[in-house]
Amino acid sequence: MPNKWTLVNEDCIEHMSTLPDAMFDLAVFSPPFPAMYAYTDQCCDIGNSESFAGDAKLHLAFFYNQIARLIKPGRVMVVHCMQIPRMKRCGEVGLHDFRGLNIRLGERAGLVYEYDWAVRKNPQAQAIRTRSRELQFVGLESDRAKTRGCLHDYLIKFRAPGENAVPINAKNEISRNDWIKWAEGTWMDIRETDTLNVKDGRGDDDTKHICPLQLGVIRRIVKLFSNPGELVFSPFAGIGSEGYVSLKEGRQFYGCEIKPEYVRAAEMNLQKAAARDEEQLGLFAGMEA
Ligand SMILES: C[S@@+](CC[C@H](N)C(=O)[O-])C[C@H]1O[C@@H](n2cnc3c(N)ncnc32)[C@H](O)[C@@H]1O
């Protein structure tokens, strides 16, 4: 890839079927949350799947079957997700087990489920944003039977079966002190606002906007599970967060995204990251001379 990055404006399930086996060194992404955020009016937008046990599961099953064959043997895929509240307007209560659905479909596609980190969220901010009675004081003071804590994020780690041909052990990427923090099962120190700017990706008729993945989360995953120069994949690239960090950390990036407005925003973000990378290389080249 002469450019260090490629971005494709297509349905990732169809596009992945055109790619060769074992193409990627690492995949990291947030799948669209079914029945929650619809990003486009296209039926291949997984956010438009209405029924969890029906079309969402089917869509994601096709997705996992494709992506499982694209990860190099012994290499890692990290899926960022959360449990999804059932819709009160449909007369439902409780949560959909989205984390479990991803784990089951990943395993069924042949990937090995190895771990998940939890990422801490702020309960007050979530109570205000989601207006969820389960979290608000009003629920606490009316009937505590219906209360629950806030929903945190999960980072599900899968590995492709087989031996890893190239160990991930590049020097000076992760210190022992980093690992002492990162080996905690819950990452408490991720800032929720540490994201790319979403404004540029908004379409005129958008009612909901994208929730970009925190850059600090992506940075840890990229450093833990890839070597410099390797190829990182996000099938749901959004405004390009996974690509932005990958490039800034000296990796290459390949992404798919269905919504043209997001693709344009992602292209700008990737250009920025690549330009900064080149600037830095220039600086270091100067120092060596
Ligand atoms: C949770 S967002 C990902 C955000 C991304 N991690 C970021 O930080 O910018 C999910 C994305 O998947 C896209 N999407 C939904 N269905 C898709 C499909 N079939 N193929 C490719 N992209 C799709 C949506 O448009 C949305 O941008």
The ligand as an SDF file (V2000), in Angstrom:
LIG
                    3D

 27 29  0  0  0  0  0  0  0  0999 V2000
  -20.0140    2.2780   16.0800 C   0  0  0  0  0  0  0  0  0  0  0  0
  -19.7000    3.0610   14.5610 S   0  0  0  0  0  0  0  0  0  0  0  0
  -17.9270    2.9570   14.4050 C   0  0  0  0  0  0  0  0  0  0  0  0
  -17.2140    4.2200   14.8240 C   0  0  0  0  0  0  0  0  0  0  0  0
  -15.7130    4.1390   14.6510 C   0  0  0  0  0  0  0  0  0  0  0  0
  -15.1350    3.1840   15.5620 N   0  0  0  0  0  0  0  0  0  0  0  0
  -15.0820    5.5200   14.9120 C   0  0  0  0  0  0  0  0  0  0  0  0
  -14.4820    5.7100   15.9900 O   0  0  0  0  0  0  0  0  0  0  0  0
  -15.2340    6.4190   14.0760 O   0  0  0  0  0  0  0  0  0  0  0  0
  -20.2100    1.8660   13.3990 C   0  0  0  0  0  0  0  0  0  0  0  0
  -20.0420    2.2800   11.9490 C   0  0  0  0  0  0  0  0  0  0  0  0
  -20.3950    1.1720   11.1070 O   0  0  0  0  0  0  0  0  0  0  0  0
  -20.9610    1.6950    9.9070 C   0  0  0  0  0  0  0  0  0  0  0  0
  -21.6650    0.5660    9.2480 N   0  0  0  0  0  0  0  0  0  0  0  0
  -22.8820    0.0390    9.5370 C   0  0  0  0  0  0  0  0  0  0  0  0
  -23.1320   -1.0340    8.7420 N   0  0  0  0  0  0  0  0  0  0  0  0
  -22.0450   -1.1730    7.9320 C   0  0  0  0  0  0  0  0  0  0  0  0
  -21.6840   -2.0980    6.9050 C   0  0  0  0  0  0  0  0  0  0  0  0
  -22.5020   -3.0910    6.5590 N   0  0  0  0  0  0  0  0  0  0  0  0
  -20.4660   -1.9550    6.3040 N   0  0  0  0  0  0  0  0  0  0  0  0
  -19.6110   -0.9490    6.6530 C   0  0  0  0  0  0  0  0  0  0  0  0
  -19.9100   -0.0240    7.6060 N   0  0  0  0  0  0  0  0  0  0  0  0
  -21.0970   -0.1400    8.2450 C   0  0  0  0  0  0  0  0  0  0  0  0
  -21.8160    2.8480   10.3860 C   0  0  0  0  0  0  0  0  0  0  0  0
  -22.0710    3.7850    9.3410 O   0  0  0  0  0  0  0  0  0  0  0  0
  -20.9200    3.4430   11.5060 C   0  0  0  0  0  0  0  0  0  0  0  0
  -20.0800    4.4420   10.9940 O   0  0  0  0  0  0  0  0  0  0  0  0
  1  2  1  0
  2  3  1  0
  2 10  1  0
  3  4  1  0
  4  5  1  0
  5  6  1  0
  5  7  1  0
  7  8  2  0
  7  9  1  0
 10 11  1  0
 11 12  1  0
 11 26  1  0
 12 13  1  0
 13 14  1  0
 13 24  1  0
 14 15  1  0
 14 23  1  0
 15 16  2  0
 16 17  1  0
 17 18  1  0
 17 23  2  0
 18 19  1  0
 18 20  2  0
 20 21  1  0
 21 22  2  0
 22 23  1  0
 24 25  1  0
 24 26  1  0
 26 27  1  0
M  CHG  2   2   1   9  -1
M  END
$$$$
